Amino acid sequence: MINIILILVVLAILGLLVVAAMQPSEFSINRTAIITAPASAIFPHVNNLRQWDAWSPWAKLDPNAKNAFEGPEEGVGAKLSWAGNNKVGVGSMTITESRPFDVIRFRLDFLKPMTATNVAEFSFKPDGDQTAVTWLMTGNNNFMAKVMGLMMNCDKMVGGQFEQGLATLKTVVEAGD
């Protein structure tokens, strides 16, 4: 009887590993918010990493996180490094492209709780007196990320944080802060 149980457990684990291996090698998470302001009013809040604490969802998850800034105050080469609790981890983000009122791209380097390098992007699409702001993150799924993806919905989790951040950015911009 124990042999049958052990065989079933091994088969279940093997099945899980096979299903994980078949998961996509890349991921993409994005959310969009409509902000009643021109892109020129929104862009500085994203392009200057020192302004992120006012709207970033991760700033609220660990108000005691240690942030360090390097490079220029804004635009290409601006870098934010952080070290916080287990909800925000340890990592850095560097602006790699900044086209005023159009797009800002980042290199994200996560060190803890897991090591990963991803790309994030904010794009700004004007529409009358409003701007559609899209927050996108893409990256590669290593095998461990594929396994974790079977147990938790990363799009829902990270996407929810993007939604919170965009909602707070909307509030900050529309209040004129």
MDAnalysis code that builds the backbone (N, CA, C; Angstrom):
import MDAnalysis as mda
import numpy as np

u = mda.Universe.empty(531, n_residues=177, atom_resindex=np.repeat(np.arange(177), 3), trajectory=True)
u.add_TopologyAttr("name", ["N", "CA", "C"] * 177)
u.add_TopologyAttr("resid", np.arange(1, 178))
u.add_TopologyAttr("resname", ["MET", "ILE", "ASN", "ILE", "ILE", "LEU", "ILE", "LEU", "VAL", "VAL", "LEU", "ALA", "ILE", "LEU", "GLY", "LEU", "LEU", "VAL", "VAL", "ALA", "ALA", "MET", "GLN", "PRO", "SER", "GLU", "PHE", "SER", "ILE", "ASN", "ARG", "THR", "ALA", "ILE", "ILE", "THR", "ALA", "PRO", "ALA", "SER", "ALA", "ILE", "PHE", "PRO", "HIS", "VAL", "ASN", "ASN", "LEU", "ARG", "GLN", "TRP", "ASP", "ALA", "TRP", "SER", "PRO", "TRP", "ALA", "LYS", "LEU", "ASP", "PRO", "ASN", "ALA", "LYS", "ASN", "ALA", "PHE", "GLU", "GLY", "PRO", "GLU", "GLU", "GLY", "VAL", "GLY", "ALA", "LYS", "LEU", "SER", "TRP", "ALA", "GLY", "ASN", "ASN", "LYS", "VAL", "GLY", "VAL", "GLY", "SER", "MET", "THR", "ILE", "THR", "GLU", "SER", "ARG", "PRO", "PHE", "ASP", "VAL", "ILE", "ARG", "PHE", "ARG", "LEU", "ASP", "PHE", "LEU", "LYS", "PRO", "MET", "THR", "ALA", "THR", "ASN", "VAL", "ALA", "GLU", "PHE", "SER", "PHE", "LYS", "PRO", "ASP", "GLY", "ASP", "GLN", "THR", "ALA", "VAL", "THR", "TRP", "LEU", "MET", "THR", "GLY", "ASN", "ASN", "ASN", "PHE", "MET", "ALA", "LYS", "VAL", "MET", "GLY", "LEU", "MET", "MET", "ASN", "CYS", "ASP", "LYS", "MET", "VAL", "GLY", "GLY", "GLN", "PHE", "GLU", "GLN", "GLY", "LEU", "ALA", "THR", "LEU", "LYS", "THR", "VAL", "VAL", "GLU", "ALA", "GLY", "ASP"])
u.atoms.positions = np.array([
    [0.816, -1.200, 0.000],
    [0.000, 0.000, 0.000],
    [0.858, 1.262, 0.000],
    [1.931, 1.259, 0.823],
    [2.823, 2.422, 0.877],
    [3.513, 2.606, -0.467],
    [3.871, 1.489, -1.115],
    [4.511, 1.584, -2.431],
    [3.597, 2.263, -3.442],
    [2.334, 1.953, -3.407],
    [1.367, 2.555, -4.341],
    [1.248, 4.054, -4.063],
    [1.182, 4.416, -2.804],
    [1.093, 5.836, -2.434],
    [2.346, 6.583, -2.888],
    [3.507, 6.009, -2.654],
    [4.764, 6.640, -3.079],
    [4.809, 6.806, -4.601],
    [4.377, 5.784, -5.325],
    [4.352, 5.859, -6.786],
    [3.407, 6.966, -7.242],
    [2.231, 7.065, -6.620],
    [1.268, 8.114, -6.973],
    [1.824, 9.507, -6.667],
    [2.514, 9.646, -5.549],
    [3.121, 10.939, -5.190],
    [4.191, 11.312, -6.212],
    [5.042, 10.362, -6.565],
    [6.099, 10.614, -7.552],
    [5.484, 10.981, -8.901],
    [4.430, 10.269, -9.309],
    [3.760, 10.577, -10.578],
    [3.121, 11.965, -10.547],
    [2.532, 12.313, -9.417],
    [1.929, 13.647, -9.287],
    [2.997, 14.735, -9.402],
    [4.121, 14.526, -8.743],
    [5.213, 15.504, -8.814],
    [5.753, 15.593, -10.236],
    [5.968, 14.467, -10.870],
    [6.436, 14.465, -12.254],
    [5.435, 15.166, -13.170],
    [4.153, 14.905, -12.956],
    [3.111, 15.559, -13.746],
    [3.158, 17.070, -13.574],
    [3.329, 17.516, -12.335],
    [3.431, 18.947, -12.052],
    [4.646, 19.553, -12.757],
    [5.764, 18.864, -12.719],
    [6.983, 19.355, -13.362],
    [6.825, 19.416, -14.886],
    [6.142, 18.433, -15.462],
    [5.907, 18.442, -16.911],
    [4.995, 19.613, -17.286],
    [3.925, 19.797, -16.537],
    [3.013, 20.913, -16.813],
    [3.750, 22.247, -16.666],
    [4.588, 22.381, -15.644],
    [5.361, 23.610, -15.451],
    [6.293, 23.850, -16.630],
    [6.960, 22.813, -17.082],
    [7.898, 22.953, -18.204],
    [7.203, 23.408, -19.476],
    [5.915, 23.114, -19.603],
    [5.164, 23.485, -20.805],
    [4.621, 24.911, -20.749],
    [4.801, 25.604, -19.638],
    [4.326, 26.976, -19.506],
    [5.148, 27.908, -20.397],
    [4.591, 29.077, -20.755],
    [5.322, 30.018, -21.620],
    [6.656, 30.444, -21.004],
    [7.632, 30.664, -21.866],
    [8.956, 31.084, -21.414],
    [9.032, 32.586, -21.143],
    [8.043, 33.324, -21.602],
    [8.015, 34.769, -21.396],
    [6.684, 35.162, -20.778],
    [6.683, 36.304, -20.077],
    [5.442, 36.823, -19.520],
    [5.306, 38.294, -19.871],
    [4.093, 38.770, -19.805],
    [3.789, 40.181, -20.042],
    [2.597, 40.542, -19.168],
    [2.767, 41.583, -18.376],
    [1.694, 42.073, -17.510],
    [1.512, 43.544, -17.817],
    [0.280, 43.969, -18.065],
    [0.059, 45.395, -18.298],
    [-1.304, 45.838, -17.810],
    [-1.351, 47.082, -17.422],
    [-2.592, 47.715, -16.997],
    [-2.586, 49.147, -17.524],
    [-3.779, 49.680, -17.774],
    [-3.926, 51.034, -18.296],
    [-4.911, 51.809, -17.435],
    [-4.622, 53.082, -17.250],
    [-5.530, 53.995, -16.551],
    [-5.684, 55.251, -17.390],
    [-6.860, 55.830, -17.332],
    [-7.124, 57.097, -18.013],
    [-6.987, 58.206, -16.971],
    [-6.092, 59.144, -17.247],
    [-5.852, 60.263, -16.335],
    [-6.265, 61.541, -17.033],
    [-7.057, 62.349, -16.340],
    [-7.533, 63.605, -16.902],
    [-6.451, 64.669, -16.723],
    [-5.490, 64.604, -17.616],
    [-4.365, 65.537, -17.635],
    [-3.562, 65.242, -18.899],
    [-2.833, 66.255, -19.376],
    [-1.969, 65.987, -20.534],
    [-0.769, 65.131, -20.120],
    [-0.199, 64.437, -21.085],
    [0.974, 63.601, -20.810],
    [2.093, 64.429, -20.182],
    [2.196, 65.694, -20.553],
    [3.254, 66.557, -20.007],
    [3.125, 66.756, -18.502],
    [1.921, 66.612, -17.964],
    [1.720, 66.744, -16.514],
    [1.985, 65.427, -15.783],
    [1.857, 64.312, -16.476],
    [2.017, 62.989, -15.867],
    [3.469, 62.523, -15.942],
    [4.088, 62.755, -17.082],
    [5.427, 62.248, -17.390],
    [6.450, 62.496, -16.277],
    [6.540, 63.714, -15.698],
    [7.563, 63.951, -14.665],
    [7.411, 63.076, -13.424],
    [6.206, 62.649, -13.100],
    [5.966, 61.805, -11.924],
    [6.559, 60.407, -12.102],
    [6.744, 59.998, -13.345],
    [7.302, 58.679, -13.629],
    [8.791, 58.802, -13.984],
    [9.141, 59.839, -14.704],
    [10.505, 60.030, -15.206],
    [11.503, 60.414, -14.113],
    [10.996, 60.957, -12.998],
    [11.843, 61.313, -11.858],
    [11.600, 60.275, -10.768],
    [12.543, 59.387, -10.563],
    [12.353, 58.270, -9.628],
    [12.175, 58.733, -8.189],
    [12.618, 59.954, -7.872],
    [12.445, 60.488, -6.522],
    [10.981, 60.816, -6.223],
    [10.161, 60.863, -7.268],
    [8.735, 61.157, -7.083],
    [7.880, 59.897, -6.936],
    [8.484, 58.727, -7.086],
    [7.716, 57.480, -7.049],
    [7.075, 57.202, -5.694],
    [7.706, 57.604, -4.614],
    [7.134, 57.319, -3.294],
    [5.726, 57.903, -3.134],
    [5.413, 58.944, -3.872],
    [4.094, 59.575, -3.765],
    [2.980, 58.708, -4.347],
    [3.331, 57.769, -5.234],
    [2.281, 56.979, -5.884],
    [2.593, 55.483, -6.024],
    [3.802, 55.062, -5.819],
    [4.174, 53.666, -6.016],
    [3.460, 52.745, -5.025],
    [2.878, 51.649, -5.496],
    [2.209, 50.728, -4.564],
    [3.194, 50.076, -3.596],
    [4.453, 49.949, -3.998],
    [5.435, 49.291, -3.144],
    [5.892, 50.190, -2.004],
    [5.809, 51.504, -2.182],
    [6.171, 52.422, -1.092],
    [5.236, 52.214, 0.095],
    [3.989, 51.876, -0.183],
    [3.006, 51.656, 0.885],
    [3.178, 50.284, 1.546],
    [3.731, 49.315, 0.809],
    [3.943, 47.979, 1.370],
    [5.081, 47.964, 2.391],
    [6.026, 48.894, 2.231],
    [7.121, 49.002, 3.194],
    [7.587, 50.451, 3.269],
    [6.930, 51.250, 4.119],
    [7.322, 52.655, 4.249],
    [8.739, 52.826, 4.797],
    [9.303, 51.763, 5.380],
    [10.649, 51.841, 5.943],
    [11.730, 51.313, 5.001],
    [11.370, 50.997, 3.772],
    [12.363, 50.517, 2.805],
    [13.443, 51.578, 2.624],
    [14.651, 51.121, 2.431],
    [15.787, 52.020, 2.204],
    [15.960, 52.210, 0.705],
    [15.873, 53.466, 0.255],
    [16.047, 53.800, -1.149],
    [17.348, 54.556, -1.343],
    [18.004, 54.304, -2.462],
    [19.214, 55.041, -2.826],
    [19.097, 55.422, -4.297],
    [19.504, 56.636, -4.613],
    [19.417, 57.143, -5.977],
    [20.812, 57.350, -6.538],
    [20.961, 57.048, -7.825],
    [22.229, 57.246, -8.522],
    [21.948, 57.901, -9.864],
    [22.971, 58.517, -10.425],
    [22.855, 59.085, -11.758],
    [22.069, 60.375, -11.754],
    [21.582, 60.766, -12.922],
    [20.819, 62.017, -13.021],
    [19.508, 61.922, -12.230],
    [18.940, 63.067, -11.928],
    [17.692, 63.098, -11.161],
    [16.527, 62.493, -11.937],
    [16.584, 62.601, -13.260],
    [15.497, 62.061, -14.087],
    [16.035, 61.626, -15.435],
    [15.234, 60.853, -16.147],
    [15.597, 60.436, -17.490],
    [16.615, 59.304, -17.523],
    [17.163, 59.083, -18.715],
    [18.082, 57.969, -18.949],
    [19.248, 58.010, -17.960],
    [19.497, 56.868, -17.346],
    [20.591, 56.737, -16.384],
    [20.170, 56.927, -14.940],
    [18.985, 57.483, -14.701],
    [18.499, 57.619, -13.325],
    [18.249, 56.227, -12.769],
    [18.698, 56.016, -11.530],
    [18.592, 54.677, -10.938],
    [18.090, 54.775, -9.503],
    [17.177, 53.874, -9.166],
    [16.658, 53.724, -7.811],
    [16.975, 52.303, -7.356],
    [17.655, 52.197, -6.224],
    [17.892, 50.898, -5.595],
    [17.106, 50.873, -4.299],
    [16.561, 49.715, -3.946],
    [15.773, 49.613, -2.726],
    [16.126, 48.341, -1.977],
    [15.891, 48.386, -0.681],
    [16.020, 47.213, 0.184],
    [14.918, 47.332, 1.216],
    [14.015, 46.345, 1.217],
    [12.878, 46.430, 2.113],
    [12.490, 45.088, 2.690],
    [11.279, 45.054, 3.199],
    [10.768, 43.832, 3.811],
    [10.518, 42.770, 2.737],
    [9.945, 41.640, 3.143],
    [9.735, 40.547, 2.191],
    [8.663, 40.859, 1.152],
    [7.885, 41.921, 1.332],
    [6.872, 42.299, 0.350],
    [7.465, 43.093, -0.811],
    [8.572, 43.807, -0.565],
    [9.192, 44.604, -1.633],
    [10.561, 44.081, -2.039],
    [11.217, 43.338, -1.171],
    [12.488, 42.710, -1.511],
    [13.636, 43.682, -1.678],
    [14.586, 43.274, -2.505],
    [15.795, 44.049, -2.778],
    [15.983, 44.083, -4.290],
    [16.317, 45.259, -4.807],
    [16.547, 45.358, -6.241],
    [16.845, 46.766, -6.671],
    [16.794, 46.963, -7.979],
    [17.029, 48.294, -8.535],
    [16.292, 48.443, -9.853],
    [16.062, 49.687, -10.226],
    [15.485, 49.990, -11.530],
    [16.241, 51.162, -12.114],
    [16.520, 51.072, -13.404],
    [17.273, 52.096, -14.103],
    [16.508, 52.496, -15.355],
    [16.357, 53.800, -15.565],
    [15.698, 54.274, -16.784],
    [16.661, 54.082, -17.956],
    [16.220, 53.329, -18.952],
    [17.058, 53.041, -20.122],
    [16.627, 53.823, -21.359],
    [15.391, 54.328, -21.343],
    [14.888, 55.135, -22.457],
    [13.855, 56.092, -21.911],
    [13.928, 57.329, -22.370],
    [12.974, 58.336, -21.917],
    [12.704, 59.296, -23.073],
    [11.505, 59.156, -23.650],
    [11.079, 60.059, -24.726],
    [9.926, 60.883, -24.171],
    [10.174, 62.182, -23.924],
    [9.175, 63.022, -23.255],
    [7.762, 62.856, -23.797],
    [6.857, 62.622, -22.840],
    [5.415, 62.542, -23.061],
    [5.002, 61.366, -23.934],
    [5.935, 60.408, -24.186],
    [5.641, 59.267, -25.035],
    [5.882, 57.944, -24.307],
    [7.143, 57.689, -23.894],
    [7.473, 56.404, -23.284],
    [8.667, 56.539, -22.339],
    [8.650, 55.724, -21.288],
    [9.784, 55.587, -20.368],
    [9.985, 54.092, -20.172],
    [11.227, 53.609, -20.394],
    [11.541, 52.188, -20.206],
    [12.562, 52.032, -19.092],
    [12.434, 50.920, -18.398],
    [13.275, 50.623, -17.243],
    [13.857, 49.227, -17.351],
    [15.023, 49.083, -16.786],
    [15.580, 47.754, -16.527],
    [15.351, 47.509, -15.043],
    [14.678, 46.414, -14.729],
    [14.406, 46.034, -13.347],
    [15.301, 44.860, -12.981],
    [16.071, 45.025, -11.931],
    [16.926, 43.946, -11.441],
    [16.479, 43.591, -10.035],
    [15.869, 42.421, -9.901],
    [15.408, 41.944, -8.603],
    [16.470, 41.003, -8.027],
    [16.821, 41.209, -6.764],
    [17.809, 40.364, -6.099],
    [17.162, 39.452, -5.071],
    [16.149, 39.954, -4.359],
    [15.418, 39.174, -3.359],
    [13.952, 39.549, -3.465],
    [13.030, 38.684, -3.260],
    [13.192, 37.322, -2.793],
    [13.676, 36.366, -3.880],
    [13.559, 36.763, -5.153],
    [14.064, 35.931, -6.249],
    [14.896, 36.807, -7.170],
    [15.857, 36.212, -7.825],
    [16.684, 36.933, -8.780],
    [15.999, 36.928, -10.140],
    [15.871, 38.119, -10.731],
    [15.277, 38.229, -12.065],
    [15.637, 39.592, -12.649],
    [15.669, 39.648, -13.964],
    [15.831, 40.912, -14.669],
    [14.674, 41.017, -15.650],
    [13.915, 42.107, -15.539],
    [12.758, 42.329, -16.386],
    [12.835, 43.722, -17.003],
    [11.912, 43.986, -17.899],
    [11.786, 45.308, -18.516],
    [10.410, 45.846, -18.162],
    [10.372, 47.111, -17.766],
    [9.094, 47.783, -17.505],
    [9.011, 48.991, -18.414],
    [7.775, 49.401, -18.674],
    [7.569, 50.527, -19.583],
    [6.298, 51.263, -19.204],
    [6.354, 52.559, -19.288],
    [5.170, 53.403, -19.191],
    [5.012, 54.083, -20.537],
    [3.814, 53.987, -21.110],
    [3.534, 54.707, -22.349],
    [2.369, 55.661, -22.096],
    [2.385, 56.755, -22.822],
    [1.424, 57.836, -22.631],
    [0.765, 58.131, -23.969],
    [-0.563, 57.919, -24.046],
    [-1.309, 58.133, -25.287],
    [-2.387, 59.189, -25.051],
    [-2.151, 60.417, -25.555],
    [-3.136, 61.496, -25.370],
    [-4.442, 61.201, -26.103],
    [-5.549, 61.632, -25.490],
    [-6.870, 61.531, -26.100],
    [-7.692, 62.691, -25.569],
    [-7.699, 63.791, -26.308],
    [-8.392, 64.995, -25.850],
    [-7.723, 65.556, -24.616],
    [-8.525, 65.765, -23.554],
    [-7.966, 66.306, -22.306],
    [-7.536, 65.193, -21.351],
    [-7.480, 63.968, -21.863],
    [-7.072, 62.827, -21.050],
    [-5.857, 62.139, -21.671],
    [-5.210, 61.310, -20.853],
    [-4.084, 60.516, -21.329],
    [-4.253, 59.089, -20.830],
    [-4.112, 58.137, -21.742],
    [-4.100, 56.722, -21.356],
    [-2.657, 56.383, -20.986],
    [-2.460, 55.994, -19.733],
    [-1.134, 55.617, -19.241],
    [-1.121, 54.100, -19.076],
    [-0.207, 53.447, -19.778],
    [-0.089, 51.986, -19.699],
    [1.220, 51.628, -19.019],
    [1.118, 50.757, -18.014],
    [2.271, 50.241, -17.279],
    [2.431, 48.790, -17.695],
    [3.586, 48.456, -18.247],
    [3.855, 47.138, -18.807],
    [5.132, 46.580, -18.192],
    [5.129, 45.298, -17.891],
    [6.350, 44.613, -17.476],
    [6.434, 43.303, -18.246],
    [7.615, 43.039, -18.805],
    [7.856, 41.802, -19.533],
    [9.127, 41.148, -18.998],
    [9.228, 39.858, -19.209],
    [10.427, 39.156, -18.772],
    [10.369, 37.695, -19.143],
    [11.382, 36.987, -18.735],
    [11.477, 35.551, -18.997],
    [11.056, 34.773, -17.762],
    [10.366, 33.682, -17.992],
    [9.995, 32.765, -16.923],
    [11.022, 31.643, -16.856],
    [11.846, 31.637, -15.800],
    [12.720, 30.481, -15.624],
    [11.870, 29.330, -15.076],
    [12.452, 28.182, -14.907],
    [11.666, 27.016, -14.501],
    [10.971, 27.242, -13.156],
    [11.674, 27.861, -12.211],
    [11.075, 28.099, -10.891],
    [9.867, 29.032, -11.002],
    [9.974, 30.054, -11.854],
    [8.844, 30.970, -12.056],
    [7.662, 30.246, -12.702],
    [7.953, 29.303, -13.586],
    [6.879, 28.521, -14.205],
    [6.160, 27.676, -13.157],
    [6.916, 27.067, -12.251],
    [6.315, 26.259, -11.181],
    [5.464, 27.153, -10.283],
    [6.022, 28.294, -9.890],
    [5.271, 29.217, -9.018],
    [4.001, 29.715, -9.705],
    [4.086, 29.911, -11.033],
    [2.932, 30.370, -11.794],
    [1.777, 29.395, -11.774],
    [2.060, 28.127, -11.495],
    [0.992, 27.130, -11.384],
    [0.231, 27.278, -10.073],
    [0.887, 27.870, -9.085],
    [0.286, 27.978, -7.759],
    [-0.295, 29.360, -7.458],
    [0.173, 30.377, -8.170],
    [-0.343, 31.722, -7.934],
    [-0.456, 32.466, -9.253],
    [-1.410, 33.355, -9.319],
    [-1.667, 34.120, -10.531],
    [-0.857, 35.412, -10.478],
    [0.324, 35.376, -11.106],
    [1.220, 36.537, -11.071],
    [0.612, 37.736, -11.794],
    [-0.134, 37.479, -12.888],
    [-0.773, 38.596, -13.595],
    [-1.747, 39.321, -12.677],
    [-2.520, 38.561, -11.928],
    [-3.495, 39.172, -11.024],
    [-2.786, 39.898, -9.879],
    [-1.738, 39.283, -9.325],
    [-1.033, 39.866, -8.190],
    [-0.291, 41.146, -8.596],
    [0.591, 41.035, -9.586],
    [1.367, 42.202, -10.018],
    [0.457, 43.205, -10.725],
    [-0.468, 42.701, -11.538],
    [-1.416, 43.585, -12.210],
    [-2.227, 44.401, -11.222],
    [-2.610, 43.782, -10.102],
    [-3.337, 44.521, -9.060],
    [-2.489, 45.635, -8.465],
    [-1.197, 45.370, -8.315],
    [-0.299, 46.413, -7.807],
    [-0.149, 47.527, -8.843],
    [-0.074, 47.174, -10.116],
    [-0.039, 48.191, -11.171],
    [-1.309, 49.044, -11.119],
    [-2.465, 48.397, -10.948],
    [-3.730, 49.133, -10.876],
    [-3.730, 50.113, -9.707],
    [-3.239, 49.661, -8.539],
    [-3.159, 50.551, -7.374],
    [-2.237, 51.728, -7.649],
    [-1.073, 51.446, -8.226],
    [-0.122, 52.510, -8.527],
    [-0.679, 53.511, -9.516],
    [-1.322, 53.027, -10.575],
    [-1.904, 53.931, -11.570],
    [-3.042, 54.759, -10.974],
    [-3.844, 54.147, -10.096],
    [-4.936, 54.895, -9.442],
    [-4.371, 56.002, -8.551],
    [-3.296, 55.697, -7.833],
    [-2.683, 56.713, -6.976],
    [-2.005, 57.781, -7.828],
    [-1.344, 57.387, -8.915],
    [-0.738, 58.358, -9.835],
    [-1.820, 59.280, -10.373],
    [-2.959, 58.745, -10.738],
    [-4.095, 59.530, -11.239],
    [-4.519, 60.559, -10.188],
    [-4.650, 60.108, -8.943],
    [-5.047, 61.010, -7.853],
    [-4.027, 62.128, -7.667],
    [-2.751, 61.772, -7.658],
    [-1.682, 62.756, -7.451],
    [-1.685, 63.777, -8.590],
    [-1.744, 63.304, -9.829],
    [-1.682, 64.199, -10.994],
    [-2.927, 65.083, -11.066],
    [-4.094, 64.484, -10.904],
    [-5.327, 65.250, -11.039],
    [-5.510, 66.250, -9.902],
    [-4.862, 66.006, -8.746],
    [-4.915, 66.964, -7.630],
    [-3.930, 68.113, -7.846],
    [-3.054, 67.934, -8.847],
    [-2.094, 68.998, -9.140],
    [-0.885, 69.016, -8.237],
    [-0.622, 67.898, -7.529],
    [0.543, 67.834, -6.625],
    [1.821, 67.646, -7.390],
])
